[in-house]
Amino acid sequence: MKWVYTIGRIRGTDVKLHLTFVLFLVWWAVGGYQEAGAAGAVAAAVWLLAVFACILLHEFGHISMARRFGVRTPDVILLPIGGVARLERIPEEPRQELLIALAGPAVTAAIALILYALIRLSGDDAGLGDLSPGRPFLALLMNVNVYLLLFNLIPAFPMDGGRVLRALLASRMGLVRGTRVAASLGQMLAALGGLCAVTTERHLAVLVEFFVFLGASAEAEAVETRAAGGGLQVSQMMVTEFRTIPIYATLADAVELLLSGEQREFPVVDNQGRIEGLLTRDNLIRGLSRSGPSATVSDAMTQNVPVVAPTLGFQDALDRLRSSRLPALPVVDPSGGLIGLLTSDNITDLLLVQRARPDGAVRRPRS
Ligand SMILES: [Zn+2]
């Protein structure tokens, strides 16, 4: 089941739809159908698509500004709650982040102003703030953009206002502390907003505040992880004391090895010590129940395991470990020799230690 579908590519950025957005669109059109038949369904769908076109333009405001500072955006995803442009990185310079964060709301403000001018030129009343159904299409669209603008400027992650606040704080206290303060403030706002929404029984708002709360902690987490790991390379992150298992060993041997210590993933090697695969605890349990203890390790192991170089940087190593969906990856030097294991448990421990000592005094020397 695919959740995300690419519908196009604009200047190097993939435009993607999340499946829930498509379901939302269908649900919206069905609502229109129930009110006014087929014409109502079309009108509802066109309306929602117009709103999301405005959101997409907003995201491309961020994306174009980011490109000016050399930050690429591989994709932008449309969700029922809005759009998310996934920037490759946050610029180190707070002033650049500030401008990137402001560029989206600037586009939304421009759309609202243009629509306002069009409405006034045609002699209609814009009815600022009026979202009641039955208002003319352009007036409704203008007001949606006004609310989008206000909503986005709330100073909480993942809204743009949160990023503006973070950039302002970061220019004084650094990225990590600035993010921490901005995230806490965002969570406080989300909790307050959630409480208001619960007491007034606005269920959709409760959900939105919940996402804001999660967004704040995810942002803080990502920034702290990157800061804690910044400048590290694999040779400083890997486990160097570990045991391997020969490819011809039996699963009974592997069980003995597993139970004799803390290690749960074993690099599988051939006679020359070259890496052939990885035997995880799950592999072992599955192999045992399928073929019994006399089967060999080669039948149960994960093959074609990606290996990492000891000189690979922290973020790349983390990305590769995550995308492999394995608990560990072998570290192999240029001559093909196995010199370490990169495990998620070890990285977690390392990050905890690094965060406790932000001066980096516990960093292991590069080998
Ligand atoms: Zn934005």
Residues whose N, C-alpha, C, O or C-beta is under 5 A from the ligand:
A	BS01	ZN	G104 D160
